[in-house]
Amino acid sequence: MGGAVGGQVILVAASPLLTRLYSPHDFGVLAIYVSILSIFVVVASLSYELAIPLPEEDEQAANLLVLSVGIVIAMSGLTWLLAFYFHENVAAALEADSVSQFYWLLPIGVLLGGGYKAVNLWAVREKDFSEIAKTKINQSLFIVFVQLVFFKFGAGVLIAGHAIGQGVGALRLGGIAKKQIQGSKINFNIIKSVALRYKKFPLIDTWTKLINVTGKQLPPILLAYLLSPVVAGFYALAHRVTANPVGIVTNSVSNVFFSFGAESNRNNNLKELVESTHKKLFMVAALFSVLAFIFSPVLFSLIFGKEWGEAGDYARWMSIWIAMQISTGPLTVVFALVERQGVGLAMQVQLLFIRVVALYVGSAIGDGLTAVKIYCVSSAASYFVMAISIFYVSGSNVIRLIKNYIKVAAFAFLIFSPSAVLLFFYDNNFLAAILAALGSSYYLWILRRSFR
């Protein structure tokens, strides 16, 4: 998590410079590219990389790694064909011609992004979390370097920087994994055997992940299609500063939880790990989300410029579903651990359906902010349903989950309500910030005691 946070601090720290070098339209083009890329990357290895930490024997895991990388290479070739023939149609539908100019970066991004996911899961199996952390830092450094130095080339540099960052992580972890599997026996028969043994991952988990990432990446695409690329750009900045760091951190927690969760499941004490992890994550989430809801509009205008003030309003409402994502997202691997992928798939289907409906309804009855409000509240409700299902399949106490939500949310509300009153009703930013700092100190003290 430290490496993930460090990498995101670099990206967020560079954002005030980037917003003065690039326009909301440029950020919108980047958001569209990243959204399309993320959808392709999630199916790049047909989810076989998720099985890498599971086998007890390293030889089977090594063959799963080779299988995953081989599928990624094939998928990147397929992506090139699709991008070559359809890039102009996509750009025209979204009214973003710049997307069409950089279609050739999409298959490269699939190759590097899919490869990184595979070797990252190998590192998770080896519990080599320090190396994973280093790649997060290096990725962010290279992304920021390219985007700042070559800004005169416009939106294409934002896209190229993202692709280069993925390559840095894939090459580093790939080199380490290559050395570690050299002593393993790798052949077609073993690859075929593990492919059949873990066939549920491509047959079920691939669809689950595809639906999940589609729901997350749809907003920039649909906002550009239903409203404009500028609205997508506001959403992209808000997502970059709030949801992106949270997503990276929750992925880091998910990796560690997956590693130890597999062991806990074999020892029949998974439910205790689920309950403990969820409680701690929601306590962290409540602090972040309440502060973001109160101060996001003020901070965005101050840090990024008045041109980006609307993005702060988007970030405020994102904080609602981000709280649920922080506490629930890392635990979705439970469905794979207990081999109840069907339930996980159903949860992702309901999440995707609600998000799509929310964006269409919000865009039809109002502007971009209205669409984001409805989207965020609906997403939070869907994550609540997902949390209940995770507790159910792991044998955990669902009543305890609900009580924890109520208890932590009420505690955070009581601590930070004075700051909200001063800011919303008296427009006293300074005193509101002082009270929020004091409240955060007390909250962190309570949080530390709870963790001990």
Secondary structure per residue as TSV (DSSP state, phi and psi in degrees):
chain	resnum	aa	ss	phi	psi
A	1	M	-	360.0	-36.7
A	2	G	H	-59.4	-43.3
A	3	G	H	-65.0	-39.8
A	4	A	H	-64.7	-43.9
A	5	V	H	-63.7	-43.5
A	6	G	H	-59.5	-43.1
A	7	G	H	-63.3	-40.0
A	8	Q	H	-73.2	-31.7
A	9	V	H	-60.4	-39.9
A	10	I	H	-62.2	-45.8
A	11	L	H	-65.5	-43.8
A	12	V	H	-68.5	-39.7
A	13	A	H	-63.0	-31.4
A	14	A	H	-81.4	-15.2
A	15	S	H	-60.0	-41.2
A	16	P	H	-59.7	-31.9
A	17	L	H	-73.1	-43.2
A	18	L	H	-64.9	-36.2
A	19	T	H	-69.7	-15.8
A	20	R	H	-96.5	-10.7
A	21	L	H	-101.9	-27.0
A	22	Y	S	-123.1	152.5
A	23	S	-	-90.0	165.2
A	24	P	H	-56.2	-32.7
A	25	H	H	-64.5	-41.3
A	26	D	H	-61.9	-42.9
A	27	F	H	-64.9	-33.6
A	28	G	H	-64.3	-41.1
A	29	V	H	-63.5	-43.4
A	30	L	H	-60.7	-42.9
A	31	A	H	-62.4	-40.4
A	32	I	H	-63.8	-46.1
A	33	Y	H	-60.9	-48.6
A	34	V	H	-63.1	-37.5
A	35	S	H	-63.5	-47.1
A	36	I	H	-64.4	-43.3
A	37	L	H	-60.8	-43.9
A	38	S	H	-61.3	-36.8
A	39	I	H	-66.4	-39.9
A	40	F	H	-71.0	-40.5
A	41	V	H	-64.3	-35.7
A	42	V	H	-65.4	-23.3
A	43	V	T	-107.7	9.1
A	44	A	T	-61.4	-33.8
A	45	S	T	-114.1	14.8
A	46	L	T	56.3	28.4
A	47	S	T	69.6	8.6
A	48	Y	G	-66.1	-22.1
A	49	E	G	-64.1	-26.5
A	50	L	G	-66.0	-23.2
A	51	A	G	-83.3	-12.6
A	52	I	T	-56.8	-41.6
A	53	P	T	-74.6	-9.3
A	54	L	S	-82.9	-42.9
A	55	P	-	-63.1	146.0
A	56	E	S	-73.7	-31.1
A	57	E	S	-92.4	133.3
A	58	D	H	-64.7	-28.7
A	59	E	H	-64.1	-42.7
A	60	Q	H	-64.8	-41.1
A	61	A	H	-63.6	-39.5
A	62	A	H	-63.2	-40.1
A	63	N	H	-68.9	-32.9
A	64	L	H	-65.3	-37.3
A	65	L	H	-63.8	-46.1
A	66	V	H	-62.6	-42.4
A	67	L	H	-59.8	-44.9
A	68	S	H	-62.1	-46.0
A	69	V	H	-65.4	-39.5
A	70	G	H	-61.6	-41.2
A	71	I	H	-67.0	-37.8
A	72	V	H	-59.4	-44.2
A	73	I	H	-60.9	-44.0
A	74	A	H	-64.5	-40.4
A	75	M	H	-67.3	-34.5
A	76	S	H	-65.5	-35.6
A	77	G	H	-64.8	-42.1
A	78	L	H	-64.0	-38.7
A	79	T	H	-62.6	-39.1
A	80	W	H	-60.9	-42.9
A	81	L	H	-62.3	-45.5
A	82	L	H	-64.0	-43.2
A	83	A	H	-65.8	-39.0
A	84	F	H	-63.2	-41.3
A	85	Y	H	-87.3	-23.7
A	86	F	H	-120.2	3.5
A	87	H	H	-63.8	-35.5
A	88	E	H	-68.9	-38.0
A	89	N	H	-64.3	-43.1
A	90	V	H	-64.3	-45.8
A	91	A	H	-61.2	-39.8
A	92	A	H	-67.3	-40.4
A	93	A	H	-65.3	-34.3
A	94	L	H	-95.0	-0.9
A	95	E	T	54.9	44.1
A	96	A	-	-136.8	86.7
A	97	D	H	-62.0	-29.2
A	98	S	H	-61.2	-30.1
A	99	V	H	-60.7	-38.5
A	100	S	H	-65.7	-33.3
A	101	Q	H	-68.2	-24.4
A	102	F	T	-116.6	28.9
A	103	Y	T	-62.3	-29.4
A	104	W	T	-68.4	-16.1
A	105	L	H	-77.7	-17.8
A	106	L	H	-64.4	-51.5
A	107	P	H	-63.5	-32.6
A	108	I	H	-64.7	-42.5
A	109	G	H	-62.7	-37.9
A	110	V	H	-64.4	-44.1
A	111	L	H	-61.8	-48.4
A	112	L	H	-73.4	-42.9
A	113	G	H	-67.7	-44.0
A	114	G	H	-66.4	-40.1
A	115	G	H	-62.7	-39.5
A	116	Y	H	-63.9	-41.4
A	117	K	H	-61.0	-39.3
A	118	A	H	-67.0	-50.9
A	119	V	H	-71.1	-25.2
A	120	N	H	-65.4	-41.7
A	121	L	H	-69.1	-29.5
A	122	W	H	-64.8	-42.8
A	123	A	H	-63.9	-34.7
A	124	V	H	-62.7	-43.7
A	125	R	H	-59.1	-41.3
A	126	E	T	-79.8	-0.6
A	127	K	T	55.2	36.0
A	128	D	-	-93.0	60.8
A	129	F	H	-70.1	-26.2
A	130	S	H	-65.5	-39.0
A	131	E	H	-67.7	-38.2
A	132	I	H	-60.8	-42.2
A	133	A	H	-62.1	-42.0
A	134	K	H	-62.1	-38.4
A	135	T	H	-66.1	-34.0
A	136	K	H	-62.9	-42.4
A	137	I	H	-65.2	-48.3
A	138	N	H	-63.5	-39.2
A	139	Q	H	-59.3	-47.7
A	140	S	H	-64.0	-40.6
A	141	L	H	-61.5	-44.6
A	142	F	H	-68.9	-39.5
A	143	I	H	-60.2	-49.8
A	144	V	H	-64.7	-41.4
A	145	F	H	-58.8	-49.4
A	146	V	H	-64.5	-43.8
A	147	Q	H	-70.2	-29.6
A	148	L	H	-83.4	-40.9
A	149	V	H	-73.5	-38.1
A	150	F	T	-109.5	31.9
A	151	F	G	-62.6	-23.0
A	152	K	G	-64.3	-17.1
A	153	F	G	-87.0	1.7
A	154	G	T	80.1	-152.7
A	155	A	H	-59.6	-28.9
A	156	G	H	-59.7	-31.9
A	157	V	H	-71.3	-37.1
A	158	L	H	-57.9	-42.2
A	159	I	H	-70.3	-45.7
A	160	A	H	-62.9	-39.3
A	161	G	H	-61.4	-39.8
A	162	H	H	-62.7	-44.1
A	163	A	H	-65.0	-41.7
A	164	I	H	-63.9	-39.6
A	165	G	H	-59.4	-41.9
A	166	Q	H	-61.7	-39.3
A	167	G	H	-64.7	-37.8
A	168	V	H	-60.2	-46.1
A	169	G	H	-66.2	-42.4
A	170	A	H	-64.1	-42.1
A	171	L	H	-68.0	-40.3
A	172	R	H	-65.7	-54.5
A	173	L	H	-68.7	-31.9
A	174	G	H	-63.7	-40.6
A	175	G	H	-63.8	-39.8
A	176	I	H	-67.1	-43.9
A	177	A	H	-63.5	-38.0
A	178	K	H	-60.0	-41.4
A	179	K	H	-67.3	-37.8
A	180	Q	H	-73.1	-25.9
A	181	I	T	-99.3	4.5
A	182	Q	T	-60.1	-33.4
A	183	G	T	-83.9	-2.9
A	184	S	S	-86.7	147.4
A	185	K	-	-82.7	119.5
A	186	I	-	-123.4	118.7
A	187	N	-	-150.6	173.4
A	188	F	H	-63.5	-38.5
A	189	N	H	-64.6	-41.3
A	190	I	H	-69.6	-41.3
A	191	I	H	-59.5	-43.4
A	192	K	H	-62.6	-40.4
A	193	S	H	-63.6	-47.1
A	194	V	H	-71.8	-29.6
A	195	A	H	-63.5	-39.6
A	196	L	H	-74.9	-38.6
A	197	R	H	-61.1	-39.3
A	198	Y	T	-109.6	36.7
A	199	K	T	-67.2	-19.9
A	200	K	H	-63.5	-26.9
A	201	F	I	-66.0	-49.3
A	202	P	I	-72.6	-31.1
A	203	L	I	-77.8	-32.5
A	204	I	I	-119.8	-51.4
A	205	D	I	-64.0	-33.7
A	206	T	H	-59.7	-44.0
A	207	W	H	-68.5	-37.9
A	208	T	H	-61.1	-48.4
A	209	K	H	-66.5	-38.6
A	210	L	H	-62.7	-44.0
A	211	I	H	-66.1	-40.5
A	212	N	H	-62.0	-51.7
A	213	V	H	-70.6	-30.7
A	214	T	H	-63.5	-42.3
A	215	G	H	-61.9	-37.6
A	216	K	H	-73.8	-36.0
A	217	Q	H	-94.9	-6.1
A	218	L	H	-65.9	-38.1
A	219	P	H	-51.2	-50.8
A	220	P	H	-59.5	-40.0
A	221	I	H	-67.3	-48.6
A	222	L	H	-70.5	-36.8
A	223	L	H	-64.3	-38.1
A	224	A	H	-67.3	-38.8
A	225	Y	H	-73.9	-43.7
A	226	L	H	-83.6	-30.1
A	227	L	T	-121.2	-82.4
A	228	S	-	-168.1	159.1
A	229	P	H	-60.8	-26.6
A	230	V	H	-64.8	-44.1
A	231	V	H	-61.1	-41.5
A	232	A	H	-61.6	-34.1
A	233	G	H	-66.7	-41.9
A	234	F	H	-60.6	-45.2
A	235	Y	H	-61.9	-40.3
A	236	A	H	-63.0	-42.0
A	237	L	H	-66.7	-44.5
A	238	A	H	-59.7	-41.0
A	239	H	I	-68.3	-38.9
A	240	R	I	-63.1	-39.0
A	241	V	I	-85.6	-31.1
A	242	T	I	-108.9	-63.3
A	243	A	I	-72.6	-38.2
A	244	N	H	-59.7	-51.1
A	245	P	H	-58.4	-40.2
A	246	V	H	-63.8	-42.2
A	247	G	H	-61.9	-41.2
A	248	I	H	-65.3	-43.2
A	249	V	H	-65.1	-44.2
A	250	T	H	-65.1	-32.8
A	251	N	H	-64.9	-38.0
A	252	S	H	-64.5	-44.6
A	253	V	H	-62.7	-39.9
A	254	S	H	-61.8	-40.4
A	255	N	H	-60.6	-46.9
A	256	V	H	-68.2	-42.1
A	257	F	H	-61.2	-39.6
A	258	F	H	-61.7	-43.8
A	259	S	H	-62.7	-50.2
A	260	F	H	-81.2	-25.7
A	261	G	H	-66.0	-36.5
A	262	A	H	-61.6	-41.3
A	263	E	H	-68.6	-41.6
A	264	S	H	-64.2	-37.7
A	265	N	H	-65.1	-38.8
A	266	R	H	-66.1	-28.4
A	267	N	T	-95.3	7.4
A	268	N	T	61.3	34.5
A	269	N	-	-131.8	36.0
A	270	L	H	-67.8	-36.8
A	271	K	H	-63.1	-35.8
A	272	E	H	-64.9	-39.7
A	273	L	H	-66.7	-39.3
A	274	V	H	-63.4	-48.7
A	275	E	H	-63.9	-44.1
A	276	S	H	-65.7	-45.0
A	277	T	H	-65.2	-43.6
A	278	H	H	-62.8	-42.6
A	279	K	H	-60.4	-45.6
A	280	K	H	-68.1	-40.5
A	281	L	H	-64.8	-39.9
A	282	F	H	-70.5	-31.2
A	283	M	H	-64.3	-40.8
A	284	V	H	-67.0	-42.1
A	285	A	H	-62.9	-40.4
A	286	A	H	-62.8	-40.6
A	287	L	H	-62.2	-50.2
A	288	F	H	-61.1	-45.9
A	289	S	H	-70.9	-40.5
A	290	V	H	-64.6	-44.2
A	291	L	H	-63.2	-41.3
A	292	A	H	-64.7	-39.9
A	293	F	H	-64.4	-38.0
A	294	I	H	-75.8	-45.0
A	295	F	H	-108.6	-6.5
A	296	S	H	-54.9	-50.4
A	297	P	H	-58.8	-41.5
A	298	V	H	-65.7	-46.0
A	299	L	H	-68.0	-38.2
A	300	F	H	-64.4	-43.9
A	301	S	H	-65.1	-37.6
A	302	L	H	-70.8	-44.0
A	303	I	H	-85.5	-42.9
A	304	F	H	-100.9	-9.5
A	305	G	-	105.6	152.0
A	306	K	G	-61.2	-26.1
A	307	E	G	-59.4	-25.6
A	308	W	G	-104.0	14.9
A	309	G	H	-58.8	-37.3
A	310	E	H	-62.7	-30.8
A	311	A	H	-62.4	-31.2
A	312	G	H	-64.6	-38.0
A	313	D	H	-64.8	-37.3
A	314	Y	H	-62.6	-44.2
A	315	A	H	-63.3	-35.6
A	316	R	H	-56.5	-47.9
A	317	W	H	-76.9	-26.2
A	318	M	H	-62.0	-30.9
A	319	S	H	-59.6	-25.1
A	320	I	H	-68.0	-52.1
A	321	W	H	-78.6	-20.6
A	322	I	H	-64.1	-37.1
A	323	A	H	-58.8	-41.9
A	324	M	H	-72.6	-34.1
A	325	Q	H	-67.2	-41.5
A	326	I	H	-59.5	-44.0
A	327	S	H	-82.4	-23.4
A	328	T	H	-108.0	-37.8
A	329	G	G	-51.7	-48.9
A	330	P	G	-63.9	-20.9
A	331	L	G	-89.9	-3.9
A	332	T	G	-65.5	-17.7
A	333	V	G	-67.8	-11.2
A	334	V	H	-57.9	-36.9
A	335	F	H	-59.4	-38.0
A	336	A	H	-74.4	-38.1
A	337	L	H	-62.6	-39.5
A	338	V	T	-97.6	7.1
A	339	E	T	55.4	44.9
A	340	R	-	-114.9	51.4
A	341	Q	H	-62.5	-26.5
A	342	G	H	-63.0	-40.2
A	343	V	H	-65.8	-42.3
A	344	G	H	-60.5	-39.9
A	345	L	H	-63.1	-43.3
A	346	A	H	-61.7	-39.2
A	347	M	H	-65.3	-39.7
A	348	Q	H	-70.5	-33.2
A	349	V	H	-63.9	-45.5
A	350	Q	H	-66.8	-34.0
A	351	L	H	-66.4	-44.4
A	352	L	H	-64.4	-45.4
A	353	F	H	-59.4	-47.2
A	354	I	H	-64.6	-39.1
A	355	R	H	-66.9	-43.3
A	356	V	H	-63.5	-46.3
A	357	V	H	-60.8	-41.6
A	358	A	H	-62.2	-43.1
A	359	L	H	-66.9	-41.8
A	360	Y	H	-66.4	-43.1
A	361	V	H	-66.4	-45.1
A	362	G	H	-62.0	-41.2
A	363	S	H	-68.9	-31.2
A	364	A	H	-75.0	-34.7
A	365	I	H	-99.5	-7.7
A	366	G	S	-160.1	-157.5
A	367	D	-	-95.7	-164.8
A	368	G	H	-61.2	-40.2
A	369	L	H	-65.5	-40.2
A	370	T	H	-61.4	-44.0
A	371	A	H	-61.7	-41.6
A	372	V	H	-67.7	-40.0
A	373	K	H	-57.9	-51.2
A	374	I	H	-64.8	-39.7
A	375	Y	H	-60.6	-45.9
A	376	C	H	-69.9	-44.3
A	377	V	H	-64.5	-41.1
A	378	S	H	-65.2	-40.0
A	379	S	H	-63.8	-40.4
A	380	A	H	-61.7	-42.7
A	381	A	H	-63.3	-39.4
A	382	S	H	-66.8	-39.1
A	383	Y	H	-65.5	-31.9
A	384	F	H	-63.3	-44.7
A	385	V	H	-61.4	-40.2
A	386	M	H	-64.9	-39.4
A	387	A	H	-61.7	-41.0
A	388	I	H	-61.0	-43.3
A	389	S	H	-66.3	-36.3
A	390	I	H	-63.7	-45.0
A	391	F	H	-62.7	-38.5
A	392	Y	H	-64.8	-50.3
A	393	V	H	-70.9	-22.5
A	394	S	T	-89.6	-3.3
A	395	G	T	80.2	15.3
A	396	S	-	-83.4	169.3
A	397	N	-	-86.0	109.8
A	398	V	H	-68.3	-36.8
A	399	I	H	-61.2	-39.0
A	400	R	H	-63.7	-35.6
A	401	L	H	-60.8	-49.5
A	402	I	H	-64.3	-42.6
A	403	K	H	-61.3	-38.2
A	404	N	H	-66.4	-41.5
A	405	Y	H	-56.5	-49.8
A	406	I	H	-65.4	-44.8
A	407	K	H	-63.2	-49.5
A	408	V	H	-68.6	-42.9
A	409	A	H	-62.6	-42.0
A	410	A	H	-65.3	-39.8
A	411	F	H	-63.4	-45.5
A	412	A	H	-65.0	-38.8
A	413	F	H	-62.8	-44.0
A	414	L	H	-63.8	-38.6
A	415	I	H	-70.7	-41.6
A	416	F	H	-102.4	-0.9
A	417	S	H	-62.6	-36.3
A	418	P	H	-60.0	-39.8
A	419	S	H	-63.3	-41.8
A	420	A	H	-64.1	-40.8
A	421	V	H	-63.2	-44.5
A	422	L	H	-63.5	-37.4
A	423	L	H	-79.3	-45.7
A	424	F	H	-76.6	-36.5
A	425	F	H	-104.7	-25.1
A	426	Y	H	-117.8	-4.2
A	427	D	-	54.0	37.2
A	428	N	-	-102.2	87.0
A	429	N	H	-64.8	-41.2
A	430	F	H	-65.5	-52.0
A	431	L	H	-66.0	-35.7
A	432	A	H	-61.8	-40.5
A	433	A	H	-66.6	-38.9
A	434	I	H	-62.0	-48.2
A	435	L	H	-64.1	-36.5
A	436	A	H	-65.7	-38.5
A	437	A	H	-64.7	-43.1
A	438	L	H	-64.8	-42.9
A	439	G	H	-62.7	-39.8
A	440	S	H	-64.5	-39.0
A	441	S	H	-61.5	-45.5
A	442	Y	H	-65.7	-41.8
A	443	Y	H	-61.1	-45.2
A	444	L	H	-63.8	-33.7
A	445	W	H	-64.6	-44.8
A	446	I	H	-63.5	-40.0
A	447	L	H	-62.5	-42.2
A	448	R	H	-62.5	-43.1
A	449	R	H	-62.4	-40.0
A	450	S	H	-64.2	-40.6
A	451	F	H	-66.8	-35.8
A	452	R	-	-69.0	360.0
